[in-house]
Amino acid sequence: MRDHAEGVRTGDPAGQDGEVTRSERLLALVAELRAAAPARLQTRALAERLRVSERTVQRDLTTLARDGLPVRITRGGWALGAEPPAPAVTGTASLAQPVRDTIAHAVRARRVVRISYLDQAGERTRRNVEAHGLVIAPYGEYLVGWCRLREGPRLFRLDRIGAAYLTGSDAGLRDLDELLATLRVPAPRPAVEDGPLSRTPARARAWTLDRVEHVRVRLAETAAEARTAGEGIADLRAVLGHLAEWSRWQIGALRAVATGEELVFDGRRPPFPPEFDRDLPYTRREQMIQDAMAVRSFGEVARDLDDVLNGAAHWAADCPDALWRGTLPEPGRPGEHRPLADLMAGWWSPLSHIEWHLDRLADDPGTALAFGHVVDEDDDLEPGGRLVERCPLRL
């Protein structure tokens, strides 16, 4: 998604904003250093690019170093060292932190983040972005936000954000799923020479396996927290049952498409009525899943979902390298084709489906709203089933 840039180039710290504030100058300064790293930049060169005095540059760098920016001065000029480990949480001090940490904090805190962004055409702009989500894909990582410069939803590749700091403004509430739908995610892929799509099958496989393990750890931690708290287990079991059966089908269908073989389901699939395999409304199918899972304990349902993910990991580890090249048809979405790693672990995949529910739990732990619960008296789902009525699979 190319954004025609307006505003600042590297040598124009003011851009469209007119007079440069101190925060703007620090943002531009950090962007310059990160763009040049690991090479050094002379104080004079920085002063000329930022259109300030050398003394101002030195004072700004001293401030940033005090806040934690790993900047050092050598005979060859100023250079950045290793990034500090912990994210800052307020104001321009966040410039001293790795970009991803600042962006991730902005998403968690629903804050507006000020970024220095280099687009595909090599143009650099500075803009305020309402941070609403991160999209992780084998070809890159993106900030999903509402750009206040363009007054619309945008995706920003994290490796093109030269610097970022947290503003004092609240990002407000926008529906992440609607933003992603407007942006027509999955995100556009870069040209082959840009690197990520030309990655070897081994790297795509390793990324996918890492994502599977990450989701398994999140599930285990969520289950452990519920057991420790001693509450919300019934509701969580309903969601895990939903995830187990839908993930079982998604992964089985994906393997069948990739190999041309019959559907094979992992885990311990419960018995379903014959009509389950017919074309049914979402609520009817979900009710059947909840009914089938109701006889199982919390631990049994959690193990079933883990077995499904374990089966996916074993298949991903052993399948032919050829499957990781090119694209494959997307089950359930006629005409759509994506790389295998994206189908398994990118956006609109079995793993992103699981994390969609876990993220809503993390937003408001201990309540049904954590699972997107919206009570509808006309809905024929039982209370446990209502917990998944806003699941993106229903769209």
Helices and strands as residue ranges (DSSP letters): G 15-17, H 22-36, H 43-50, H 54-66, E 71-74, E 77-80, G 91-96, H 99-109, E 111-118, E 124-137, E 140-147, E 152-157, G 158-160, E 161-170, H 176-183, G 192-194, G 196-198, H 201-229, H 233-259, G 274-277, H 282-293, H 298-318, G 321-324, E 328-329, E 337-338, H 340-345, H 350-363, G 368-371, H 383-386, G 392-394
